[in-house]
Amino acid sequence: MDLAEAKFLKKAIIRGGVHMYKASDAVEIISMCEQNRWAILGIDSFIVTKYQTRPLMNHTLDCSIARNENGYWYEAKQFVNDRVNRGYYFEIIYDMRGK
């Protein structure tokens, strides 16, 4: 784990080994990826309550098939920002090897 990643770990809700973040923290993680030139591979959305963790299959961003010049940082931020008022939590999947 990288030092940049470690600062976000305490903000995560971890269930089943999945790190999920509220929208504002997810955008910060995407910005961290952009600063480090780590490509975004995808984002999964969840509803998280005390008793359940429900993945939202209709609210997934898959960037793993094709790479682009900007690492999908803009698209990832837009994806999260479009859902900011829904109370979702987000798992951000990224590649530390860069774009």
Biopython code that builds the backbone (N, CA, C, O; Angstrom):
import numpy as np
from Bio.PDB.StructureBuilder import StructureBuilder

atoms = [
    (1, "MET", "N", (0.844, -1.181, 0.000)),
    (1, "MET", "CA", (0.000, 0.000, 0.000)),
    (1, "MET", "C", (0.886, 1.240, 0.000)),
    (1, "MET", "O", (1.860, 1.324, 0.748)),
    (2, "ASP", "N", (0.550, 2.151, -0.809)),
    (2, "ASP", "CA", (1.242, 3.421, -0.991)),
    (2, "ASP", "C", (0.801, 4.404, 0.096)),
    (2, "ASP", "O", (-0.311, 4.288, 0.613)),
    (3, "LEU", "N", (1.652, 5.364, 0.450)),
    (3, "LEU", "CA", (1.306, 6.356, 1.474)),
    (3, "LEU", "C", (0.077, 7.170, 1.087)),
    (3, "LEU", "O", (-0.742, 7.507, 1.943)),
    (4, "ALA", "N", (-0.054, 7.485, -0.194)),
    (4, "ALA", "CA", (-1.226, 8.232, -0.653)),
    (4, "ALA", "C", (-2.493, 7.423, -0.406)),
    (4, "ALA", "O", (-3.522, 7.979, -0.026)),
    (5, "GLU", "N", (-2.422, 6.124, -0.619)),
    (5, "GLU", "CA", (-3.582, 5.263, -0.381)),
    (5, "GLU", "C", (-3.893, 5.133, 1.106)),
    (5, "GLU", "O", (-5.058, 5.102, 1.502)),
    (6, "ALA", "N", (-2.860, 5.059, 1.915)),
    (6, "ALA", "CA", (-3.032, 4.829, 3.345)),
    (6, "ALA", "C", (-3.870, 5.917, 4.013)),
    (6, "ALA", "O", (-4.616, 5.631, 4.949)),
    (7, "LYS", "N", (-3.759, 7.146, 3.548)),
    (7, "LYS", "CA", (-4.527, 8.225, 4.176)),
    (7, "LYS", "C", (-6.034, 8.057, 3.973)),
    (7, "LYS", "O", (-6.827, 8.587, 4.750)),
    (8, "PHE", "N", (-6.427, 7.326, 2.938)),
    (8, "PHE", "CA", (-7.851, 7.117, 2.674)),
    (8, "PHE", "C", (-8.405, 5.887, 3.380)),
    (8, "PHE", "O", (-9.618, 5.769, 3.554)),
    (9, "LEU", "N", (-7.544, 4.984, 3.782)),
    (9, "LEU", "CA", (-7.994, 3.731, 4.376)),
    (9, "LEU", "C", (-8.900, 3.959, 5.586)),
    (9, "LEU", "O", (-9.886, 3.244, 5.767)),
    (10, "LYS", "N", (-8.567, 4.957, 6.416)),
    (10, "LYS", "CA", (-9.380, 5.202, 7.608)),
    (10, "LYS", "C", (-10.754, 5.768, 7.274)),
    (10, "LYS", "O", (-11.638, 5.767, 8.131)),
    (11, "LYS", "N", (-10.955, 6.245, 6.063)),
    (11, "LYS", "CA", (-12.247, 6.784, 5.642)),
    (11, "LYS", "C", (-13.151, 5.722, 5.019)),
    (11, "LYS", "O", (-14.332, 5.968, 4.777)),
    (12, "ALA", "N", (-12.595, 4.553, 4.764)),
    (12, "ALA", "CA", (-13.332, 3.505, 4.053)),
    (12, "ALA", "C", (-14.291, 2.754, 4.965)),
    (12, "ALA", "O", (-14.041, 2.580, 6.158)),
    (13, "ILE", "N", (-15.384, 2.320, 4.374)),
    (13, "ILE", "CA", (-16.223, 1.286, 4.967)),
    (13, "ILE", "C", (-15.761, 0.008, 4.281)),
    (13, "ILE", "O", (-15.788, -0.087, 3.054)),
    (14, "ILE", "N", (-15.341, -0.963, 5.062)),
    (14, "ILE", "CA", (-14.793, -2.192, 4.488)),
    (14, "ILE", "C", (-15.731, -3.339, 4.843)),
    (14, "ILE", "O", (-15.964, -3.644, 6.013)),
    (15, "ARG", "N", (-16.255, -3.957, 3.805)),
    (15, "ARG", "CA", (-17.119, -5.129, 3.971)),
    (15, "ARG", "C", (-16.724, -6.154, 2.929)),
    (15, "ARG", "O", (-16.664, -5.859, 1.735)),
    (16, "GLY", "N", (-16.458, -7.353, 3.391)),
    (16, "GLY", "CA", (-16.063, -8.413, 2.468)),
    (16, "GLY", "C", (-14.787, -8.085, 1.721)),
    (16, "GLY", "O", (-14.593, -8.545, 0.595)),
    (17, "GLY", "N", (-13.915, -7.297, 2.328)),
    (17, "GLY", "CA", (-12.659, -6.921, 1.687)),
    (17, "GLY", "C", (-12.788, -5.797, 0.674)),
    (17, "GLY", "O", (-11.799, -5.411, 0.051)),
    (18, "VAL", "N", (-13.988, -5.269, 0.500)),
    (18, "VAL", "CA", (-14.223, -4.184, -0.454)),
    (18, "VAL", "C", (-14.176, -2.857, 0.295)),
    (18, "VAL", "O", (-14.855, -2.678, 1.306)),
    (19, "HIS", "N", (-13.362, -1.927, -0.214)),
    (19, "HIS", "CA", (-13.245, -0.590, 0.373)),
    (19, "HIS", "C", (-14.222, 0.336, -0.353)),
    (19, "HIS", "O", (-14.108, 0.557, -1.559)),
    (20, "MET", "N", (-15.174, 0.867, 0.396)),
    (20, "MET", "CA", (-16.187, 1.746, -0.191)),
    (20, "MET", "C", (-16.100, 3.112, 0.479)),
    (20, "MET", "O", (-15.866, 3.223, 1.682)),
    (21, "TYR", "N", (-16.295, 4.154, -0.339)),
    (21, "TYR", "CA", (-16.126, 5.528, 0.119)),
    (21, "TYR", "C", (-17.343, 6.362, -0.230)),
    (21, "TYR", "O", (-17.980, 6.153, -1.262)),
    (22, "LYS", "N", (-17.663, 7.324, 0.654)),
    (22, "LYS", "CA", (-18.715, 8.273, 0.317)),
    (22, "LYS", "C", (-18.225, 9.117, -0.864)),
    (22, "LYS", "O", (-17.033, 9.124, -1.173)),
    (23, "ALA", "N", (-19.128, 9.815, -1.508)),
    (23, "ALA", "CA", (-18.838, 10.508, -2.767)),
    (23, "ALA", "C", (-17.654, 11.473, -2.661)),
    (23, "ALA", "O", (-16.775, 11.460, -3.523)),
    (24, "SER", "N", (-17.620, 12.298, -1.631)),
    (24, "SER", "CA", (-16.535, 13.290, -1.532)),
    (24, "SER", "C", (-15.173, 12.616, -1.399)),
    (24, "SER", "O", (-14.191, 13.089, -1.971)),
    (25, "ASP", "N", (-15.105, 11.524, -0.656)),
    (25, "ASP", "CA", (-13.844, 10.794, -0.527)),
    (25, "ASP", "C", (-13.491, 10.082, -1.828)),
    (25, "ASP", "O", (-12.317, 9.988, -2.189)),
    (26, "ALA", "N", (-14.499, 9.584, -2.528)),
    (26, "ALA", "CA", (-14.255, 8.924, -3.817)),
    (26, "ALA", "C", (-13.638, 9.905, -4.815)),
    (26, "ALA", "O", (-12.711, 9.549, -5.543)),
    (27, "VAL", "N", (-14.145, 11.132, -4.852)),
    (27, "VAL", "CA", (-13.591, 12.148, -5.756)),
    (27, "VAL", "C", (-12.144, 12.463, -5.370)),
    (27, "VAL", "O", (-11.299, 12.673, -6.241)),
    (28, "GLU", "N", (-11.860, 12.496, -4.072)),
    (28, "GLU", "CA", (-10.479, 12.725, -3.621)),
    (28, "GLU", "C", (-9.561, 11.586, -4.061)),
    (28, "GLU", "O", (-8.420, 11.827, -4.457)),
    (29, "ILE", "N", (-10.044, 10.367, -3.996)),
    (29, "ILE", "CA", (-9.245, 9.223, -4.438)),
    (29, "ILE", "C", (-8.977, 9.306, -5.931)),
    (29, "ILE", "O", (-7.867, 9.024, -6.382)),
    (30, "ILE", "N", (-9.980, 9.688, -6.692)),
    (30, "ILE", "CA", (-9.795, 9.852, -8.138)),
    (30, "ILE", "C", (-8.765, 10.946, -8.407)),
    (30, "ILE", "O", (-7.932, 10.799, -9.302)),
    (31, "SER", "N", (-8.810, 12.028, -7.653)),
    (31, "SER", "CA", (-7.818, 13.099, -7.805)),
    (31, "SER", "C", (-6.415, 12.601, -7.454)),
    (31, "SER", "O", (-5.443, 12.960, -8.117)),
    (32, "MET", "N", (-6.311, 11.773, -6.409)),
    (32, "MET", "CA", (-5.029, 11.167, -6.055)),
    (32, "MET", "C", (-4.505, 10.325, -7.221)),
    (32, "MET", "O", (-3.318, 10.365, -7.545)),
    (33, "CYS", "N", (-5.399, 9.572, -7.837)),
    (33, "CYS", "CA", (-5.009, 8.756, -8.996)),
    (33, "CYS", "C", (-4.509, 9.644, -10.135)),
    (33, "CYS", "O", (-3.508, 9.341, -10.783)),
    (34, "GLU", "N", (-5.218, 10.732, -10.362)),
    (34, "GLU", "CA", (-4.817, 11.653, -11.428)),
    (34, "GLU", "C", (-3.434, 12.239, -11.143)),
    (34, "GLU", "O", (-2.594, 12.301, -12.040)),
    (35, "GLN", "N", (-3.193, 12.663, -9.920)),
    (35, "GLN", "CA", (-1.898, 13.246, -9.555)),
    (35, "GLN", "C", (-0.757, 12.243, -9.730)),
    (35, "GLN", "O", (0.358, 12.613, -10.097)),
    (36, "ASN", "N", (-1.050, 10.978, -9.463)),
    (36, "ASN", "CA", (-0.034, 9.926, -9.572)),
    (36, "ASN", "C", (-0.019, 9.239, -10.933)),
    (36, "ASN", "O", (0.784, 8.338, -11.175)),
    (37, "ARG", "N", (-0.927, 9.679, -11.832)),
    (37, "ARG", "CA", (-1.050, 9.106, -13.174)),
    (37, "ARG", "C", (-1.451, 7.630, -13.135)),
    (37, "ARG", "O", (-1.023, 6.835, -13.972)),
    (38, "TRP", "N", (-2.287, 7.275, -12.138)),
    (38, "TRP", "CA", (-2.822, 5.924, -12.039)),
    (38, "TRP", "C", (-4.156, 5.883, -12.762)),
    (38, "TRP", "O", (-5.056, 6.661, -12.449)),
    (39, "ALA", "N", (-4.289, 4.998, -13.711)),
    (39, "ALA", "CA", (-5.504, 4.905, -14.519)),
    (39, "ALA", "C", (-6.662, 4.323, -13.711)),
    (39, "ALA", "O", (-6.477, 3.397, -12.922)),
    (40, "ILE", "N", (-7.834, 4.865, -13.914)),
    (40, "ILE", "CA", (-9.055, 4.329, -13.317)),
    (40, "ILE", "C", (-9.500, 3.143, -14.172)),
    (40, "ILE", "O", (-9.597, 3.251, -15.395)),
    (41, "LEU", "N", (-9.768, 2.012, -13.520)),
    (41, "LEU", "CA", (-10.244, 0.827, -14.230)),
    (41, "LEU", "C", (-11.750, 0.661, -14.110)),
    (41, "LEU", "O", (-12.389, 0.062, -14.976)),
    (42, "GLY", "N", (-12.315, 1.197, -13.030)),
    (42, "GLY", "CA", (-13.756, 1.089, -12.868)),
    (42, "GLY", "C", (-14.228, 1.619, -11.532)),
    (42, "GLY", "O", (-13.438, 1.867, -10.621)),
    (43, "ILE", "N", (-15.535, 1.785, -11.438)),
    (43, "ILE", "CA", (-16.170, 2.217, -10.198)),
    (43, "ILE", "C", (-17.447, 1.402, -10.025)),
    (43, "ILE", "O", (-18.239, 1.249, -10.955)),
    (44, "ASP", "N", (-17.626, 0.887, -8.824)),
    (44, "ASP", "CA", (-18.855, 0.190, -8.466)),
    (44, "ASP", "C", (-19.567, 1.002, -7.394)),
    (44, "ASP", "O", (-18.931, 1.554, -6.496)),
    (45, "SER", "N", (-20.880, 1.069, -7.493)),
    (45, "SER", "CA", (-21.701, 1.825, -6.544)),
    (45, "SER", "C", (-22.439, 0.860, -5.622)),
    (45, "SER", "O", (-22.819, -0.241, -6.021)),
    (46, "PHE", "N", (-22.633, 1.301, -4.374)),
    (46, "PHE", "CA", (-23.284, 0.472, -3.365)),
    (46, "PHE", "C", (-24.216, 1.316, -2.507)),
    (46, "PHE", "O", (-24.002, 2.512, -2.308)),
    (47, "ILE", "N", (-25.249, 0.661, -2.010)),
    (47, "ILE", "CA", (-26.027, 1.209, -0.910)),
    (47, "ILE", "C", (-25.525, 0.477, 0.327)),
    (47, "ILE", "O", (-25.528, -0.753, 0.378)),
    (48, "VAL", "N", (-25.097, 1.244, 1.317)),
    (48, "VAL", "CA", (-24.532, 0.674, 2.532)),
    (48, "VAL", "C", (-25.356, 1.150, 3.724)),
    (48, "VAL", "O", (-25.518, 2.349, 3.952)),
    (49, "THR", "N", (-25.868, 0.190, 4.471)),
    (49, "THR", "CA", (-26.567, 0.487, 5.721)),
    (49, "THR", "C", (-25.931, -0.361, 6.814)),
    (49, "THR", "O", (-24.996, -1.124, 6.570)),
    (50, "LYS", "N", (-26.450, -0.212, 8.000)),
    (50, "LYS", "CA", (-25.925, -0.996, 9.119)),
    (50, "LYS", "C", (-26.076, -2.497, 8.861)),
    (50, "LYS", "O", (-25.249, -3.292, 9.308)),
    (51, "TYR", "N", (-27.121, -2.879, 8.148)),
    (51, "TYR", "CA", (-27.446, -4.287, 7.978)),
    (51, "TYR", "C", (-27.224, -4.854, 6.576)),
    (51, "TYR", "O", (-27.332, -6.064, 6.374)),
    (52, "GLN", "N", (-26.918, -4.001, 5.620)),
    (52, "GLN", "CA", (-26.756, -4.518, 4.259)),
    (52, "GLN", "C", (-25.716, -3.748, 3.466)),
    (52, "GLN", "O", (-25.439, -2.577, 3.724)),
    (53, "THR", "N", (-25.153, -4.443, 2.497)),
    (53, "THR", "CA", (-24.293, -3.845, 1.489)),
    (53, "THR", "C", (-24.848, -4.334, 0.158)),
    (53, "THR", "O", (-24.724, -5.511, -0.183)),
    (54, "ARG", "N", (-25.457, -3.425, -0.587)),
    (54, "ARG", "CA", (-26.125, -3.827, -1.825)),
    (54, "ARG", "C", (-25.442, -3.189, -3.022)),
    (54, "ARG", "O", (-25.456, -1.967, -3.167)),
    (55, "PRO", "N", (-24.837, -4.018, -3.893)),
    (55, "PRO", "CA", (-24.254, -3.458, -5.113)),
    (55, "PRO", "C", (-25.349, -2.994, -6.065)),
    (55, "PRO", "O", (-26.428, -3.583, -6.126)),
    (56, "LEU", "N", (-25.057, -1.938, -6.798)),
    (56, "LEU", "CA", (-26.013, -1.375, -7.756)),
    (56, "LEU", "C", (-25.477, -1.613, -9.163)),
    (56, "LEU", "O", (-24.670, -0.835, -9.673)),
    (57, "MET", "N", (-25.925, -2.672, -9.767)),
    (57, "MET", "CA", (-25.382, -3.096, -11.062)),
    (57, "MET", "C", (-25.641, -2.077, -12.172)),
    (57, "MET", "O", (-24.901, -2.052, -13.155)),
    (58, "ASN", "N", (-26.657, -1.247, -12.043)),
    (58, "ASN", "CA", (-26.942, -0.229, -13.050)),
    (58, "ASN", "C", (-26.131, 1.044, -12.845)),
    (58, "ASN", "O", (-26.258, 2.000, -13.611)),
    (59, "HIS", "N", (-25.299, 1.053, -11.811)),
    (59, "HIS", "CA", (-24.490, 2.229, -11.496)),
    (59, "HIS", "C", (-23.023, 1.815, -11.390)),
    (59, "HIS", "O", (-22.390, 1.952, -10.343)),
    (60, "THR", "N", (-22.509, 1.310, -12.497)),
    (60, "THR", "CA", (-21.136, 0.840, -12.592)),
    (60, "THR", "C", (-20.466, 1.518, -13.775)),
    (60, "THR", "O", (-21.071, 1.686, -14.834)),
    (61, "LEU", "N", (-19.214, 1.904, -13.585)),
    (61, "LEU", "CA", (-18.418, 2.485, -14.663)),
    (61, "LEU", "C", (-17.274, 1.524, -14.949)),
    (61, "LEU", "O", (-16.458, 1.253, -14.068)),
    (62, "ASP", "N", (-17.207, 1.003, -16.179)),
    (62, "ASP", "CA", (-16.144, 0.076, -16.566)),
    (62, "ASP", "C", (-15.205, 0.773, -17.534)),
    (62, "ASP", "O", (-15.582, 1.094, -18.661)),
    (63, "CYS", "N", (-13.992, 1.001, -17.090)),
    (63, "CYS", "CA", (-12.967, 1.644, -17.931)),
    (63, "CYS", "C", (-11.845, 0.666, -18.254)),
    (63, "CYS", "O", (-10.809, 1.074, -18.780)),
    (64, "SER", "N", (-12.028, -0.604, -17.951)),
    (64, "SER", "CA", (-10.942, -1.573, -18.069)),
    (64, "SER", "C", (-10.717, -2.102, -19.480)),
    (64, "SER", "O", (-9.648, -2.634, -19.779)),
    (65, "ILE", "N", (-11.705, -1.961, -20.341)),
    (65, "ILE", "CA", (-11.600, -2.553, -21.676)),
    (65, "ILE", "C", (-10.663, -1.751, -22.570)),
    (65, "ILE", "O", (-9.790, -2.319, -23.227)),
    (66, "ALA", "N", (-10.837, -0.460, -22.596)),
    (66, "ALA", "CA", (-10.004, 0.398, -23.456)),
    (66, "ALA", "C", (-9.362, 1.487, -22.606)),
    (66, "ALA", "O", (-10.023, 2.091, -21.761)),
    (67, "ARG", "N", (-8.115, 1.730, -22.823)),
    (67, "ARG", "CA", (-7.415, 2.813, -22.122)),
    (67, "ARG", "C", (-7.536, 4.080, -22.938)),
    (67, "ARG", "O", (-7.647, 4.033, -24.163)),
    (68, "ASN", "N", (-7.514, 5.210, -22.259)),
    (68, "ASN", "CA", (-7.483, 6.469, -22.988)),
    (68, "ASN", "C", (-6.355, 7.330, -22.437)),
    (68, "ASN", "O", (-5.720, 6.972, -21.445)),
    (69, "GLU", "N", (-6.116, 8.435, -23.065)),
    (69, "GLU", "CA", (-4.986, 9.300, -22.718)),
    (69, "GLU", "C", (-5.072, 9.917, -21.334)),
    (69, "GLU", "O", (-4.046, 10.217, -20.724)),
    (70, "ASN", "N", (-6.281, 10.111, -20.832)),
    (70, "ASN", "CA", (-6.403, 10.818, -19.555)),
    (70, "ASN", "C", (-6.671, 9.912, -18.365)),
    (70, "ASN", "O", (-6.996, 10.414, -17.289)),
    (71, "GLY", "N", (-6.550, 8.598, -18.514)),
    (71, "GLY", "CA", (-6.717, 7.687, -17.387)),
    (71, "GLY", "C", (-8.131, 7.590, -16.856)),
    (71, "GLY", "O", (-8.357, 6.984, -15.809)),
    (72, "TYR", "N", (-9.101, 8.186, -17.568)),
    (72, "TYR", "CA", (-10.525, 8.184, -17.201)),
    (72, "TYR", "C", (-10.818, 8.966, -15.919)),
    (72, "TYR", "O", (-11.843, 8.739, -15.277)),
    (73, "TRP", "N", (-9.924, 9.885, -15.543)),
    (73, "TRP", "CA", (-10.141, 10.658, -14.321)),
    (73, "TRP", "C", (-11.367, 11.562, -14.445)),
    (73, "TRP", "O", (-12.178, 11.629, -13.521)),
    (74, "TYR", "N", (-11.510, 12.250, -15.560)),
    (74, "TYR", "CA", (-12.671, 13.131, -15.744)),
    (74, "TYR", "C", (-13.960, 12.316, -15.706)),
    (74, "TYR", "O", (-14.908, 12.687, -15.013)),
    (75, "GLU", "N", (-14.001, 11.221, -16.437)),
    (75, "GLU", "CA", (-15.202, 10.389, -16.497)),
    (75, "GLU", "C", (-15.547, 9.824, -15.121)),
    (75, "GLU", "O", (-16.720, 9.745, -14.754)),
    (76, "ALA", "N", (-14.530, 9.435, -14.365)),
    (76, "ALA", "CA", (-14.756, 8.883, -13.035)),
    (76, "ALA", "C", (-15.333, 9.938, -12.093)),
    (76, "ALA", "O", (-16.273, 9.663, -11.348)),
    (77, "LYS", "N", (-14.766, 11.148, -12.128)),
    (77, "LYS", "CA", (-15.294, 12.224, -11.282)),
    (77, "LYS", "C", (-16.730, 12.552, -11.665)),
    (77, "LYS", "O", (-17.575, 12.760, -10.794)),
    (78, "GLN", "N", (-17.007, 12.599, -12.956)),
    (78, "GLN", "CA", (-18.358, 12.894, -13.426)),
    (78, "GLN", "C", (-19.333, 11.812, -12.976)),
    (78, "GLN", "O", (-20.449, 12.112, -12.551)),
    (79, "PHE", "N", (-18.911, 10.561, -13.070)),
    (79, "PHE", "CA", (-19.742, 9.430, -12.647)),
    (79, "PHE", "C", (-20.145, 9.582, -11.179)),
    (79, "PHE", "O", (-21.321, 9.450, -10.842)),
    (80, "VAL", "N", (-19.178, 9.859, -10.312)),
    (80, "VAL", "CA", (-19.465, 10.020, -8.885)),
    (80, "VAL", "C", (-20.307, 11.269, -8.647)),
    (80, "VAL", "O", (-21.294, 11.217, -7.915)),
    (81, "ASN", "N", (-19.931, 12.381, -9.253)),
    (81, "ASN", "CA", (-20.667, 13.632, -9.051)),
    (81, "ASN", "C", (-22.118, 13.543, -9.518)),
    (81, "ASN", "O", (-22.992, 14.193, -8.944)),
    (82, "ASP", "N", (-22.383, 12.748, -10.550)),
    (82, "ASP", "CA", (-23.756, 12.560, -11.020)),
    (82, "ASP", "C", (-24.618, 11.812, -10.004)),
    (82, "ASP", "O", (-25.846, 11.835, -10.090)),
    (83, "ARG", "N", (-23.975, 11.150, -9.044)),
    (83, "ARG", "CA", (-24.691, 10.342, -8.062)),
    (83, "ARG", "C", (-24.511, 10.861, -6.634)),
    (83, "ARG", "O", (-24.882, 10.184, -5.674)),
    (84, "VAL", "N", (-23.953, 12.038, -6.496)),
    (84, "VAL", "CA", (-23.561, 12.563, -5.184)),
    (84, "VAL", "C", (-24.735, 12.690, -4.211)),
    (84, "VAL", "O", (-24.546, 12.502, -3.010)),
    (85, "ASN", "N", (-25.910, 12.996, -4.680)),
    (85, "ASN", "CA", (-27.060, 13.201, -3.802)),
    (85, "ASN", "C", (-27.877, 11.937, -3.548)),
    (85, "ASN", "O", (-28.945, 11.997, -2.939)),
    (86, "ARG", "N", (-27.389, 10.818, -4.004)),
    (86, "ARG", "CA", (-28.133, 9.569, -3.824)),
    (86, "ARG", "C", (-27.689, 8.781, -2.588)),
    (86, "ARG", "O", (-28.315, 7.784, -2.229)),
    (87, "GLY", "N", (-26.621, 9.223, -1.946)),
    (87, "GLY", "CA", (-26.157, 8.539, -0.746)),
    (87, "GLY", "C", (-25.405, 7.257, -1.005)),
    (87, "GLY", "O", (-25.227, 6.450, -0.092)),
    (88, "TYR", "N", (-24.958, 7.049, -2.231)),
    (88, "TYR", "CA", (-24.223, 5.841, -2.568)),
    (88, "TYR", "C", (-22.800, 5.895, -2.012)),
    (88, "TYR", "O", (-22.260, 6.959, -1.709)),
    (89, "TYR", "N", (-22.223, 4.710, -1.894)),
    (89, "TYR", "CA", (-20.807, 4.560, -1.594)),
    (89, "TYR", "C", (-20.152, 3.951, -2.827)),
    (89, "TYR", "O", (-20.809, 3.262, -3.608)),
    (90, "PHE", "N", (-18.854, 4.206, -3.004)),
    (90, "PHE", "CA", (-18.181, 3.835, -4.242)),
    (90, "PHE", "C", (-16.890, 3.072, -3.962)),
    (90, "PHE", "O", (-16.108, 3.425, -3.079)),
    (91, "GLU", "N", (-16.701, 2.027, -4.738)),
    (91, "GLU", "CA", (-15.425, 1.326, -4.761)),
    (91, "GLU", "C", (-14.701, 1.816, -6.020)),
    (91, "GLU", "O", (-15.236, 1.727, -7.124)),
    (92, "ILE", "N", (-13.496, 2.326, -5.846)),
    (92, "ILE", "CA", (-12.703, 2.836, -6.963)),
    (92, "ILE", "C", (-11.617, 1.803, -7.270)),
    (92, "ILE", "O", (-10.802, 1.481, -6.405)),
    (93, "ILE", "N", (-11.607, 1.294, -8.483)),
    (93, "ILE", "CA", (-10.589, 0.336, -8.907)),
    (93, "ILE", "C", (-9.625, 1.067, -9.828)),
    (93, "ILE", "O", (-10.037, 1.655, -10.827)),
    (94, "TYR", "N", (-8.343, 1.028, -9.490)),
    (94, "TYR", "CA", (-7.357, 1.754, -10.293)),
    (94, "TYR", "C", (-6.082, 0.950, -10.425)),
    (94, "TYR", "O", (-5.844, 0.000, -9.679)),
    (95, "ASP", "N", (-5.267, 1.346, -11.384)),
    (95, "ASP", "CA", (-4.031, 0.652, -11.721)),
    (95, "ASP", "C", (-2.851, 1.536, -11.319)),
    (95, "ASP", "O", (-2.628, 2.586, -11.922)),
    (96, "MET", "N", (-2.112, 1.123, -10.323)),
    (96, "MET", "CA", (-0.988, 1.907, -9.826)),
    (96, "MET", "C", (0.204, 1.908, -10.790)),
    (96, "MET", "O", (1.181, 2.623, -10.567)),
    (97, "ARG", "N", (0.126, 1.122, -11.839)),
    (97, "ARG", "CA", (1.201, 1.123, -12.835)),
    (97, "ARG", "C", (1.085, 2.288, -13.803)),
    (97, "ARG", "O", (1.960, 2.496, -14.643)),
    (98, "GLY", "N", (0.015, 3.037, -13.686)),
    (98, "GLY", "CA", (-0.161, 4.192, -14.573)),
    (98, "GLY", "C", (-1.079, 3.895, -15.728)),
    (98, "GLY", "O", (-1.652, 2.811, -15.840)),
    (99, "LYS", "N", (-1.206, 4.890, -16.589)),
    (99, "LYS", "CA", (-2.137, 4.751, -17.714)),
    (99, "LYS", "C", (-1.506, 4.054, -18.885)),
    (99, "LYS", "O", (-2.158, 3.858, -19.912)),
]
sb = StructureBuilder()
sb.init_structure("model")
sb.init_model(0)
sb.init_chain("A")
sb.init_seg("    ")
for serial, (resi, resn, name, xyz) in enumerate(atoms, 1):
    if name == "N":
        sb.init_residue(resn, " ", resi, " ")
    sb.init_atom(name, np.array(xyz, "f"), 0.0, 1.0, " ", f" {name:<3s}", serial, name[0])
structure = sb.get_structure()
